[in-house]
Amino acid sequence: MSSAVIHADDDDVLDPSLQNLIDQKSLRWIFVGGKGGVGKTTTSCSLAIQMAKARKSVLLISTDPAHNLSDAFSQKFGKDARLVEGFTNLSAMEIDPNGSISDLINGAGDEAQDAMSGLGGMGNMMQDLAFSIPGVDEAMSFAEVLKQVKSLSYEVIIFDTAPTGHTLRFLQFPTVLEKALEKISQLSNQFGPMLQSVLGARGGLPGGASLEDLTQKLETLRETIAEVNGQFKNPDMTTFVCVCIAEFLSLYETERMIQELASYHIDTHCIVVNQLLFPEQDNHCKQCNARRKMQKKYLDQIEELYDDFNIVKMPLLTDEVRGVDSLKR
């Protein structure tokens, strides 16, 4: 990660770094998140590059509808994983939540499409309703993650997440979905024989599928989600890197996020504070000195609040961070 500084004083120490994450060989999932505009994408891209030096295969996924990975790497990415230029073990992808529902139905096979068409107008209404559900983009993002986990093998998966609210819903979704599928399974066991007799009289499900097949698929999905959910809550396998700047609103968002992550039992012990100014002692720029004074106030609060966290201080750079070479530094 970049270490260029705008004239740091001798007393300003930019260590520690995120090296502890790279050295933690058991990590499988790393989430990078925070308020919009604080440098999440730059941090996640830099971390992915460093992680690729130590691991066999790394996947960087953007779940942010704004999608900045393509801009950061100066390379176009889409919904399918693609190797980052100059790497053989680092891939990236940008999930399109608006297209995921259609893709999910189209990719589920003829049975799913026949089932939806067999419902006629009700099937169309269900699809329209699905698009309007709050948090459906997080749900579809997680569905895409499950598909990638099952179809491809990566040693580490890093998420460049959406702004705080979206991210928290995304992390909560596996637990909600697991409970919902468990309830469906219970209902199926209770009313399965009755439904099977009704469906038998009507010729079964569209596409020739049986209720037993459908129940088995739902149970397999539930088991997969339960496995991923268990890994998310395992601090040896999952961690969340909070990214912020030394301002009130960003500090407030970070505190709220850390509290909610704790309630989800998701580990977080690293905070990256971006865009810090380090003016020279004889600097006469009033704006620079005033901003540095304000930043120091909030930086002191961050260090006091999170004295047991690994706090990484990153300077405001003179040039934009874009392209692999800039991200490597």
C-alpha positions as CSV (number, residue, x, y, z in Angstrom):
1,M,0.0,0.0,0.0
2,S,1.2,3.5,-0.8
3,S,3.4,5.2,1.8
4,A,4.1,8.5,0.1
5,V,3.7,11.3,2.6
6,I,3.1,15.0,2.4
7,H,6.1,16.0,4.6
8,A,5.5,13.9,7.7
9,D,7.0,15.1,10.9
10,D,9.5,12.8,12.8
11,D,6.9,12.3,15.5
12,D,4.3,11.0,13.0
13,V,4.6,7.2,12.6
14,L,2.6,5.6,9.7
15,D,3.0,2.1,11.1
16,P,1.4,-0.3,11.7
17,S,0.2,-1.6,8.3
18,L,-2.2,-4.3,7.2
19,Q,0.7,-6.8,7.1
20,N,-0.9,-8.8,10.0
21,L,-3.8,-9.7,7.6
22,I,-1.4,-10.9,4.9
23,D,0.5,-13.0,7.5
24,Q,-2.8,-14.6,8.8
25,K,-2.8,-17.6,6.6
26,S,-6.2,-18.9,7.7
27,L,-8.1,-15.8,6.4
28,R,-10.5,-16.6,3.6
29,W,-12.9,-13.6,3.6
30,I,-11.9,-10.0,3.9
31,F,-14.4,-7.2,3.8
32,V,-13.3,-3.6,3.2
33,G,-16.0,-0.9,4.0
34,G,-16.9,2.5,5.3
35,K,-18.6,5.7,4.4
36,G,-18.7,6.7,0.8
37,G,-15.6,8.6,-0.5
38,V,-13.1,7.6,2.2
39,G,-10.9,5.4,0.0
40,K,-12.4,1.9,0.3
41,T,-11.6,0.9,-3.3
42,T,-8.0,2.1,-3.1
43,T,-7.5,0.2,0.2
44,S,-9.1,-3.0,-1.1
45,C,-7.2,-2.9,-4.4
46,S,-3.9,-2.3,-2.6
47,L,-4.6,-5.1,-0.1
48,A,-5.5,-7.5,-2.9
49,I,-2.2,-6.8,-4.7
50,Q,-0.2,-7.4,-1.5
51,M,-2.3,-10.5,-0.7
52,A,-1.6,-11.9,-4.2
53,K,2.1,-11.8,-3.3
54,A,1.5,-14.2,-0.4
55,R,-1.4,-16.4,-1.6
56,K,-2.0,-18.8,-4.6
57,S,-5.2,-17.2,-5.7
58,V,-7.1,-14.0,-4.8
59,L,-10.5,-12.7,-5.9
60,L,-11.5,-9.1,-5.5
61,I,-15.3,-8.5,-5.7
62,S,-17.0,-5.1,-5.8
63,T,-20.5,-5.2,-4.3
64,D,-20.8,-1.4,-4.6
65,P,-23.3,-0.4,-7.3
66,A,-21.0,2.5,-8.1
67,H,-18.2,0.1,-9.1
68,N,-14.8,1.7,-9.0
69,L,-12.5,-1.3,-9.6
70,S,-12.3,-0.7,-13.3
71,D,-11.3,2.9,-12.7
72,A,-8.7,1.9,-10.0
73,F,-7.0,-0.7,-12.1
74,S,-7.5,1.2,-15.4
75,Q,-9.0,-2.1,-16.7
76,K,-12.6,-3.0,-17.5
77,F,-14.2,-5.6,-15.2
78,G,-17.7,-7.1,-15.4
79,K,-19.9,-9.7,-13.7
80,D,-17.5,-12.5,-14.5
81,A,-14.1,-12.9,-12.7
82,R,-11.2,-11.6,-14.9
83,L,-7.5,-11.6,-14.2
84,V,-6.0,-8.3,-13.4
85,E,-3.4,-7.3,-16.0
86,G,0.1,-8.2,-14.9
87,F,-1.1,-11.0,-12.5
88,T,-1.7,-14.7,-12.8
89,N,-3.3,-15.2,-9.4
90,L,-5.4,-12.0,-8.9
91,S,-8.8,-11.7,-10.4
92,A,-11.5,-9.1,-10.0
93,M,-15.2,-8.7,-10.8
94,E,-18.0,-6.2,-10.4
95,I,-21.4,-7.6,-9.4
96,D,-24.4,-6.0,-11.2
97,P,-27.2,-6.3,-8.6
98,N,-29.8,-4.9,-11.0
99,G,-29.2,-7.7,-13.5
100,S,-28.7,-10.5,-11.0
101,I,-32.3,-11.5,-10.6
102,S,-32.8,-12.1,-14.3
103,D,-29.4,-13.8,-14.5
104,L,-30.3,-16.0,-11.6
105,I,-33.5,-17.1,-13.2
106,N,-31.9,-17.6,-16.6
107,G,-28.9,-19.4,-15.1
108,A,-31.0,-21.7,-13.0
109,G,-32.0,-23.9,-15.9
110,D,-35.1,-24.8,-17.8
111,E,-36.9,-26.0,-14.6
112,A,-36.8,-22.6,-13.0
113,Q,-37.8,-20.8,-16.2
114,D,-40.7,-23.3,-16.7
115,A,-41.7,-22.9,-13.1
116,M,-42.0,-19.1,-13.5
117,S,-43.8,-19.3,-16.8
118,G,-46.1,-21.9,-15.5
119,L,-47.2,-19.4,-12.9
120,G,-48.4,-17.1,-15.7
121,G,-49.1,-13.6,-14.7
122,M,-48.3,-14.5,-11.0
123,G,-44.8,-15.3,-12.1
124,N,-44.3,-12.0,-13.7
125,M,-45.7,-10.2,-10.7
126,M,-43.3,-12.2,-8.4
127,Q,-40.3,-11.0,-10.5
128,D,-41.5,-7.4,-10.4
129,L,-42.0,-7.7,-6.7
130,A,-38.6,-9.1,-6.2
131,F,-37.0,-6.1,-7.9
132,S,-38.8,-3.8,-5.4
133,I,-37.8,-5.5,-2.2
134,P,-35.5,-3.4,0.0
135,G,-32.0,-4.9,0.1
136,V,-32.6,-7.1,-2.9
137,D,-29.2,-5.9,-4.4
138,E,-27.5,-7.3,-1.3
139,A,-29.4,-10.5,-1.6
140,M,-28.4,-10.9,-5.2
141,S,-24.8,-10.0,-4.5
142,F,-24.7,-12.8,-1.9
143,A,-26.3,-15.2,-4.4
144,E,-23.5,-14.2,-6.9
145,V,-20.9,-14.9,-4.1
146,L,-22.4,-18.3,-3.5
147,K,-22.2,-19.1,-7.2
148,Q,-18.6,-18.0,-7.4
149,V,-17.7,-20.0,-4.3
150,K,-19.2,-23.1,-5.7
151,S,-17.8,-22.8,-9.3
152,L,-14.4,-21.3,-8.7
153,S,-11.6,-21.9,-6.1
154,Y,-9.9,-18.9,-4.5
155,E,-7.7,-19.0,-1.5
156,V,-8.8,-15.5,-0.4
157,I,-11.9,-13.4,-1.4
158,I,-11.8,-9.6,-0.7
159,F,-14.9,-7.5,-0.9
160,D,-14.8,-3.9,-1.9
161,T,-18.2,-3.1,-0.3
162,A,-20.9,-0.5,-0.8
163,P,-21.3,2.4,1.7
164,T,-22.1,1.4,5.3
165,G,-25.8,0.7,5.2
166,H,-25.7,-1.6,2.2
167,T,-22.7,-3.5,3.6
168,L,-24.4,-4.2,6.9
169,R,-27.5,-5.5,5.2
170,F,-25.3,-7.6,3.0
171,L,-23.5,-9.2,6.0
172,Q,-26.8,-9.8,7.8
173,F,-28.4,-11.4,4.8
174,P,-26.9,-14.9,5.1
175,T,-28.3,-15.3,8.6
176,V,-31.7,-14.1,7.5
177,L,-31.8,-16.4,4.5
178,E,-30.5,-19.4,6.5
179,K,-33.3,-19.0,9.0
180,A,-35.9,-18.5,6.2
181,L,-34.8,-21.7,4.4
182,E,-34.8,-23.6,7.7
183,K,-38.4,-22.5,8.3
184,I,-39.4,-23.6,4.7
185,S,-37.8,-26.9,5.3
186,Q,-39.8,-27.4,8.5
187,L,-43.0,-26.4,6.7
188,S,-42.2,-28.8,3.9
189,N,-41.8,-31.7,6.4
190,Q,-45.1,-30.8,7.9
191,F,-47.2,-30.3,4.8
192,G,-45.1,-32.1,2.2
193,P,-47.4,-35.2,1.9
194,M,-50.5,-33.1,1.5
195,L,-48.8,-30.8,-1.1
196,Q,-47.4,-33.9,-3.0
197,S,-50.9,-35.4,-3.3
198,V,-52.3,-32.0,-4.6
199,L,-49.5,-31.6,-7.1
200,G,-49.9,-35.2,-8.1
201,A,-53.5,-34.6,-9.0
202,R,-52.5,-31.5,-11.1
203,G,-49.6,-33.3,-12.8
204,G,-46.8,-32.1,-10.5
205,L,-44.6,-29.0,-10.7
206,P,-43.9,-27.3,-14.1
207,G,-41.0,-29.0,-15.9
208,G,-41.7,-32.3,-14.4
209,A,-39.9,-31.6,-11.1
210,S,-41.1,-33.2,-7.9
211,L,-41.7,-31.5,-4.6
212,E,-39.0,-33.8,-3.1
213,D,-36.5,-32.6,-5.7
214,L,-37.3,-29.0,-4.9
215,T,-37.1,-29.6,-1.2
216,Q,-33.7,-31.3,-1.6
217,K,-32.3,-28.4,-3.6
218,L,-33.5,-25.9,-1.0
219,E,-31.9,-28.0,1.8
220,T,-28.6,-28.1,-0.2
221,L,-28.7,-24.3,-0.6
222,R,-29.4,-23.9,3.1
223,E,-26.4,-26.1,4.0
224,T,-24.1,-24.1,1.7
225,I,-25.3,-20.8,3.2
226,A,-24.9,-22.2,6.7
227,E,-21.3,-23.1,5.9
228,V,-20.5,-19.6,4.5
229,N,-22.3,-18.0,7.4
230,G,-20.3,-20.0,9.9
231,Q,-17.1,-18.9,8.1
232,F,-18.2,-15.3,8.2
233,K,-18.5,-15.5,12.0
234,N,-15.1,-17.3,12.4
235,P,-12.4,-14.7,13.2
236,D,-9.7,-17.0,11.9
237,M,-11.4,-17.0,8.5
238,T,-13.1,-13.6,8.2
239,T,-12.3,-10.0,9.1
240,F,-13.6,-6.6,8.3
241,V,-11.3,-3.7,7.6
242,C,-13.0,-0.3,8.4
243,V,-11.9,2.6,6.3
244,C,-12.5,6.2,7.4
245,I,-11.2,9.7,7.3
246,A,-10.5,11.9,10.3
247,E,-13.8,13.8,10.3
248,F,-16.9,13.6,12.5
249,L,-19.4,12.0,10.1
250,S,-16.9,9.3,9.1
251,L,-15.9,8.6,12.7
252,Y,-19.7,8.3,13.6
253,E,-20.3,5.9,10.7
254,T,-17.3,3.8,11.7
255,E,-18.5,3.5,15.3
256,R,-21.9,2.5,14.2
257,M,-20.5,-0.1,11.8
258,I,-18.2,-1.6,14.4
259,Q,-21.1,-1.9,16.9
260,E,-23.2,-3.7,14.3
261,L,-20.4,-6.0,13.2
262,A,-20.0,-7.0,16.8
263,S,-23.7,-7.8,17.0
264,Y,-23.3,-10.0,13.9
265,H,-20.3,-11.7,15.5
266,I,-18.0,-10.6,12.6
267,D,-14.4,-9.8,13.5
268,T,-12.9,-6.4,13.0
269,H,-9.6,-5.2,14.4
270,C,-8.2,-3.0,11.7
271,I,-9.0,0.6,10.9
272,V,-7.5,2.5,8.0
273,V,-7.6,6.3,8.4
274,N,-7.1,7.9,5.0
275,Q,-6.3,11.3,3.6
276,L,-4.2,12.6,6.5
277,L,-2.2,15.8,6.2
278,F,1.3,16.1,7.5
279,P,2.4,19.7,6.9
280,E,5.9,20.8,7.6
281,Q,6.5,22.6,10.9
282,D,7.3,25.9,9.2
283,N,4.3,25.5,6.8
284,H,2.4,28.8,6.4
285,C,-0.7,27.4,4.7
286,K,-3.5,28.3,7.0
287,Q,-6.0,25.8,5.4
288,C,-3.5,23.0,5.7
289,N,-2.6,23.7,9.4
290,A,-6.3,24.2,10.3
291,R,-7.3,20.9,8.6
292,R,-4.4,19.1,10.2
293,K,-5.5,20.4,13.6
294,M,-9.1,19.2,13.0
295,Q,-7.8,15.8,11.8
296,K,-5.6,15.4,14.9
297,K,-8.6,15.9,17.1
298,Y,-10.5,13.1,15.5
299,L,-7.5,10.9,15.1
300,D,-6.9,11.2,18.9
301,Q,-10.5,10.1,19.4
302,I,-10.1,7.2,17.1
303,E,-7.0,6.0,19.0
304,E,-8.7,6.5,22.3
305,L,-11.9,4.6,21.3
306,Y,-10.1,1.8,19.6
307,D,-6.9,1.4,21.5
308,D,-7.0,-2.3,21.0
309,F,-7.3,-2.0,17.2
310,N,-4.6,-1.9,14.6
311,I,-4.9,1.7,13.3
312,V,-3.3,2.4,9.9
313,K,-2.6,6.1,9.1
314,M,-2.5,6.8,5.4
315,P,-1.5,10.3,4.1
316,L,-3.2,12.4,1.5
317,L,-1.2,11.9,-1.7
318,T,-0.2,14.5,-4.3
319,D,-1.4,12.3,-7.2
320,E,-4.5,10.2,-7.7
321,V,-4.0,6.5,-7.0
322,R,-4.9,4.8,-10.3
323,G,-3.3,1.8,-12.1
324,V,-1.4,-1.2,-10.8
325,D,1.9,0.6,-10.3
326,S,0.3,3.3,-8.1
327,L,-1.7,0.7,-6.1
328,K,1.5,-1.3,-5.5
329,R,3.3,1.5,-3.7
